[in-house]
Amino acid sequence: MDLQVDLGDLPVDTSAPILVTGATGYVAGWIVKALLDAGATVHAAVRDPGDTAKVRHLAEAADASPGTLRLFASDLMREGSYREAMRGCRIVVHTASPFTRTVRDPGATSSTRPCTAPATCCAPRTTSRPSSAWCSPAPSPR
Ligand SMILES: NC(=O)c1ccc[n+]([C@@H]2O[C@H](COP(=O)([O-])OP(=O)(O)OC[C@H]3O[C@@H](n4cnc5c(N)ncnc54)[C@H](OP(=O)(O)O)[C@@H]3O)[C@@H](O)[C@H]2O)c1
């Protein structure tokens, strides 16, 4: 990734880590790079941090930036698996997008699931289901 991502006037809060779900994905790759270039600490939630082919570009982006990358193993289908990745984060960029042909209960497999486990995380907002991408500041911990 040689290109610079121009966030324009969009302010990036670098005072706390920012969680990006689905970090191996296309959209997330650019978001992670932009956040790293802005100096943020990015908690990149991926299904398999050991899959070097999928996370190499993220590590390279981190090496070439002032930001810090931390990988976390998280899966939307595993309850509570975003708990560690969310620790300390105030902002979540949720791009993880499971693809399945058989959805019996869309609510139970919603992309808001990662945000339901930690009590102090965020108020999930989605623009569509089951796939969605949004960015939302989390409310202050209670
Ligand atoms: N691409 C576009 O032009 C575009 C435009 C507008 C909106 N969007 C929306 O933005 C979102 C991301 O799009 P994309 O193009 O970046 O998709 P993508 O490249 O297919 O990435 C999807 C990501 O979701 C992850 N994922 C899949 N199942 C998961 C699960 N069960 N738990 C956790 N993570 C899981 C994948 O991880 P693995 O690597 O482990 O499979 C991958 O990192 C989608 O909602 C899409 O509809 C995309």
The ligand as an ORCA input file, in Angstrom:
! r2SCAN-3c Opt
* xyz 0 1
  N     -16.226     -2.944     -0.772
  C     -17.039     -1.926     -1.037
  O     -16.895     -1.226     -2.082
  C     -18.143     -1.547     -0.074
  C     -18.918     -0.410     -0.341
  C     -19.920     -0.055      0.568
  C     -20.159     -0.819      1.688
  N     -19.414     -1.930      1.903
  C     -19.693     -2.702      3.113
  O     -18.552     -2.653      3.952
  C     -18.440     -3.898      4.641
  C     -17.062     -4.504      4.351
  O     -16.915     -4.678      2.952
  P     -15.574     -5.250      2.331
  O     -15.647     -5.062      0.862
  O     -14.432     -4.697      3.084
  O     -15.752     -6.803      2.646
  P     -14.631     -7.942      2.699
  O     -13.390     -7.511      2.020
  O     -15.308     -9.183      2.245
  O     -14.307     -8.053      4.255
  C     -15.213     -8.662      5.118
  C     -14.520     -8.867      6.419
  O     -15.428     -9.482      7.317
  C     -14.739    -10.512      7.973
  N     -15.639    -11.543      8.451
  C     -16.392    -12.394      7.737
  N     -17.057    -13.209      8.552
  C     -16.694    -12.871      9.807
  C     -17.024    -13.343     11.078
  N     -17.889    -14.374     11.260
  N     -16.473    -12.766     12.166
  C     -15.613    -11.737     12.025
  N     -15.241    -11.231     10.836
  C     -15.789    -11.804      9.739
  C     -13.754    -11.054      6.960
  O     -12.744    -11.735      7.666
  P     -11.918    -12.959      7.039
  O     -10.729    -12.349      6.342
  O     -11.537    -13.783      8.204
  O     -12.832    -13.682      6.082
  C     -13.291     -9.770      6.314
  O     -12.250     -9.198      7.071
  C     -19.585     -4.783      4.162
  O     -20.649     -4.650      5.070
  C     -19.951     -4.164      2.834
  O     -21.301     -4.416      2.519
  C     -18.406     -2.306      1.061
*
